Amino acid sequence: MGIKILITGGTFDKEYDEITGQLQFKDTHIPAMLKTARSRLPIHVRNIMMVDSLEMSDIDRKIILEICKKSEEDKIVITHGTDTMEKTARQLGEEITGKTIVLTGAMVPFAFGSSDGFFNLGSALSFVQSLPNGVYIAMNGRYFNWDNVRKNRELGVFESIK
């Protein structure tokens, strides 16, 4: 059946606007990343929104939830901004069963070249194939259960709560 990748935005897909000096969204980098990585996985990419996770609303999270519920694929990777990734993971974890869902993102935009996004995407694709059904966050080579993770803003890493 394959793996579905849902794009929601976040730092992962931001680019630098040379005119305004700000980060902005143009388009997702996921197809190019998969091509560069020479991925041979059966993947269906769907861009559902391009928002900074700090601006993600409850309505946006409901859209993500409904798409995951209705997805024919039982393996789903979601690219997401890191600032509220735990909130989305919690909502999905509380409401979805029978699927393996892995959220991932980046601390540095992929377009900058020194991003952790490429590694995080590869890790998420591996984890979604090997972990049992449930909702997880995958960052920097580690995975965390949806109900045991937080972003440590002082260190800039994800960590277990317990």
Backbone hydrogen bonds in HBPLUS format (Angstrom, degrees):
<---DONOR---> <-ACCEPTOR-->    atom                        ^
c    i                          cat <-CA-CA->   ^        H-A-AA   ^      H-
h    n   atom  resd res      DA  || num        DHA   H-A  angle D-A-AA Bond
n    s   type  num  typ     dist DA aas  dist angle  dist       angle   num
A0003-ILE N   A0042-PRO O   2.81 MM  39  6.23 157.4  1.86 159.0 166.5     1
A0044-HIS N   A0003-ILE O   2.85 MM  41  6.28 156.0  1.91 159.2 165.7     2
A0004-LYS N   A0075-LYS O   3.00 MM  71  6.43 166.0  2.02 159.9 161.4     3
A0077-VAL N   A0004-LYS O   2.84 MM  73  6.28 160.4  1.88 159.6 166.4     4
A0005-ILE N   A0044-HIS O   2.89 MM  39  6.16 162.0  1.92 147.6 151.2     5
A0046-ARG N   A0005-ILE O   2.84 MM  41  6.16 160.6  1.87 173.7 176.9     6
A0006-LEU N   A0077-VAL O   2.76 MM  71  6.21 159.4  1.80 160.6 167.0     7
A0079-THR N   A0006-LEU O   2.92 MM  73  6.34 157.9  1.97 164.1 171.5     8
A0007-ILE N   A0046-ARG O   2.90 MM  39  6.15 163.1  1.93 151.3 153.3     9
A0048-ILE N   A0007-ILE O   3.02 MM  41  5.78 151.6  2.10 144.3 150.7    10
A0049-MET N   A0007-ILE O   3.31 MM  42  6.50 149.3  2.41 144.1 149.0    11
A0008-THR N   A0079-THR O   3.14 MM  71  5.86 133.6  2.37 133.8 147.0    12
A0051-VAL N   A0008-THR O   3.00 MM  43  6.29 171.6  2.01 137.7 137.2    13
A0010-GLY N   A0051-VAL O   2.91 MM  41  6.01 134.4  2.12 125.9 140.1    14
A0013-ASP N   A0010-GLY O   3.16 MM   3  6.10 141.3  2.32 127.0 130.6    15
A0014-LYS N   A0011-THR O   3.07 MM   3  5.10 166.5  2.09 111.0 115.3    16
A0110-PHE N   A0012-PHE O   3.29 MM  98  5.60 168.6  2.30 129.8 133.3    17
A0015-GLU N   A0024-GLN O   2.74 MM   9  5.40 153.9  1.80 153.6 162.6    18
A0024-GLN N   A0015-GLU O   2.79 MM   9  5.40 155.7  1.85 151.8 160.0    19
A0017-ASP N   A0022-GLN O   2.81 MM   5  5.44 163.1  1.84 156.6 162.5    20
A0021-GLY N   A0017-ASP O   2.69 MM   4  5.31 142.9  1.82 149.8 160.9    21
A0033-MET N   A0029-HIS O   2.91 MM   4  6.08 155.6  1.97 157.5 165.5    22
A0034-LEU N   A0030-ILE O   2.91 MM   4  6.13 163.2  1.94 164.2 167.3    23
A0035-LYS N   A0031-PRO O   3.03 MM   4  6.23 153.7  2.11 143.6 151.0    24
A0036-THR N   A0032-ALA O   2.86 MM   4  6.06 165.3  1.88 151.6 155.5    25
A0037-ALA N   A0033-MET O   2.91 MM   4  6.05 154.0  1.98 146.9 154.3    26
A0039-SER N   A0034-LEU O   3.08 MM   5  5.41 166.5  2.10 161.6 162.2    27
A0038-ARG N   A0035-LYS O   3.01 MM   3  5.02 152.5  2.09 102.0 110.7    28
A0055-GLU N   A0052-ASP O   2.82 MM   3  5.37 149.9  1.91 117.6 127.2    29
A0056-MET N   A0053-SER O   3.18 MM   3  4.80 159.6  2.22  94.9 101.0    30
A0061-ARG N   A0057-SER O   3.06 MM   4  6.44 157.0  2.11 147.7 153.5    31
A0062-LYS N   A0058-ASP O   2.93 MM   4  6.15 147.3  2.04 141.5 150.7    32
A0063-ILE N   A0059-ILE O   2.97 MM   4  6.29 150.6  2.06 147.5 155.0    33
A0064-ILE N   A0060-ASP O   3.04 MM   4  6.42 159.8  2.09 151.0 155.7    34
A0065-LEU N   A0061-ARG O   2.89 MM   4  6.11 162.4  1.93 148.7 153.7    35
A0066-GLU N   A0062-LYS O   2.90 MM   4  6.11 166.5  1.92 153.3 156.1    36
A0067-ILE N   A0063-ILE O   2.97 MM   4  6.17 161.0  2.01 153.0 158.1    37
A0068-CYS N   A0064-ILE O   2.97 MM   4  6.19 159.6  2.01 151.4 157.1    38
A0069-LYS N   A0065-LEU O   2.91 MM   4  6.18 161.4  1.95 153.9 159.3    39
A0070-LYS N   A0066-GLU O   2.99 MM   4  6.12 156.9  2.04 147.8 153.4    40
A0071-SER N   A0067-ILE O   2.98 MM   4  5.91 121.2  2.34 139.4 153.1    41
A0071-SER N   A0068-CYS O   3.32 MM   3  5.16 145.0  2.46  95.2 105.0    42
A0100-THR N   A0074-ASP O   2.78 MM  26  6.09 168.5  1.79 163.2 162.9    43
A0076-ILE N   A0100-THR O   2.88 MM  24  6.31 163.8  1.91 160.4 165.4    44
A0102-VAL N   A0076-ILE O   2.85 MM  26  6.34 157.2  1.90 157.2 164.8    45
A0078-ILE N   A0102-VAL O   2.85 MM  24  6.20 157.7  1.90 145.5 150.1    46
A0104-THR N   A0078-ILE O   2.88 MM  26  6.23 156.3  1.93 163.0 164.5    47
A0080-HIS N   A0104-THR O   2.85 MM  24  5.97 149.7  1.94 156.3 165.0    48
A0087-LYS N   A0084-THR O   3.06 MM   3  5.32 123.5  2.39 102.8 116.6    49
A0088-THR N   A0084-THR O   3.32 MM   4  6.74 158.9  2.37 156.0 160.4    50
A0089-ALA N   A0085-MET O   2.92 MM   4  6.13 165.8  1.94 155.0 159.6    51
A0090-ARG N   A0086-GLU O   2.86 MM   4  6.00 153.7  1.93 146.3 153.0    52
A0091-GLN N   A0087-LYS O   3.15 MM   4  6.43 162.5  2.18 146.7 150.4    53
A0092-LEU N   A0088-THR O   3.00 MM   4  6.26 167.2  2.02 157.1 160.3    54
A0093-GLY N   A0089-ALA O   2.77 MM   4  5.86 162.0  1.80 150.5 156.6    55
A0094-GLU N   A0090-ARG O   2.94 MM   4  6.07 147.2  2.05 149.7 156.9    56
A0095-GLU N   A0092-LEU O   3.12 MM   3  5.28 139.9  2.28 100.8 112.2    57
A0096-ILE N   A0092-LEU O   2.88 MM   4  5.65 139.5  2.05 162.8 165.0    58
A0134-GLY N   A0099-LYS O   2.83 MM  35  6.15 143.0  1.96 136.4 143.7    59
A0101-ILE N   A0134-GLY O   2.87 MM  33  6.26 165.2  1.90 163.5 168.0    60
A0136-TYR N   A0101-ILE O   2.84 MM  35  6.21 154.5  1.90 157.6 166.3    61
A0103-LEU N   A0136-TYR O   2.85 MM  33  6.24 167.4  1.87 150.2 151.2    62
A0138-ALA N   A0103-LEU O   2.85 MM  35  6.16 163.5  1.88 168.2 172.1    63
A0112-PHE N   A0109-PRO O   3.05 MM   3  5.60 159.9  2.09 115.0 121.3    64
A0113-GLY N   A0110-PHE O   3.12 MM   3  5.91 170.7  2.12 124.8 127.7    65
A0120-ASN N   A0116-ASP O   2.94 MM   4  6.13 161.7  1.97 155.9 162.0    66
A0121-LEU N   A0117-GLY O   2.87 MM   4  5.99 157.2  1.92 150.3 155.3    67
A0122-GLY N   A0118-PHE O   3.14 MM   4  6.38 166.3  2.16 148.2 151.7    68
A0123-SER N   A0119-PHE O   2.90 MM   4  6.12 158.6  1.95 150.6 157.1    69
A0124-ALA N   A0120-ASN O   2.87 MM   4  6.02 160.8  1.91 147.4 152.8    70
A0125-LEU N   A0121-LEU O   2.94 MM   4  6.21 157.4  1.99 152.4 158.1    71
A0126-SER N   A0122-GLY O   3.07 MM   4  6.32 149.8  2.16 143.5 151.5    72
A0127-PHE N   A0123-SER O   2.79 MM   4  6.05 168.0  1.81 158.9 162.4    73
A0128-VAL N   A0124-ALA O   2.87 MM   4  5.97 160.9  1.91 150.6 155.3    74
A0129-GLN N   A0126-SER O   3.19 MM   3  5.41 136.0  2.39 101.5 113.2    75
A0130-SER N   A0126-SER O   3.21 MM   4  6.43 132.3  2.45 141.8 154.8    76
A0130-SER N   A0127-PHE O   3.06 MM   3  5.12 134.1  2.27  98.9 111.8    77
A0131-LEU N   A0127-PHE O   2.88 MM   4  5.62 159.1  1.92 163.4 161.0    78
A0146-TRP N   A0135-VAL O   3.05 MM  11  5.54 143.7  2.18 154.2 144.4    79
A0137-ILE N   A0144-PHE O   2.93 MM   7  5.22 150.7  2.01 144.0 153.4    80
A0144-PHE N   A0137-ILE O   2.83 MM   7  5.22 142.7  1.96 145.9 157.9    81
A0139-MET N   A0142-ARG O   3.01 MM   3  5.56 142.5  2.15 147.6 158.6    82
A0142-ARG N   A0139-MET O   3.10 MM   3  5.56 165.3  2.13 118.7 123.0    83
A0148-ASN N   A0145-ASN O   2.95 MM   3  5.32 162.7  1.98 124.2 124.2    84
A0150-ARG N   A0159-GLU O   2.96 MM   9  5.66 143.2  2.10 156.2 167.1    85
A0159-GLU N   A0150-ARG O   2.94 MM   9  5.66 157.3  1.99 160.6 168.2    86
A0152-ASN N   A0157-VAL O   2.71 MM   5  5.40 161.3  1.75 172.1 172.7    87
A0156-GLY N   A0152-ASN O   2.73 MM   4  5.65 134.1  1.94 147.7 162.6    88
A0157-VAL N   A0152-ASN O   3.32 MM   5  5.40 145.3  2.45 137.7 142.7    89
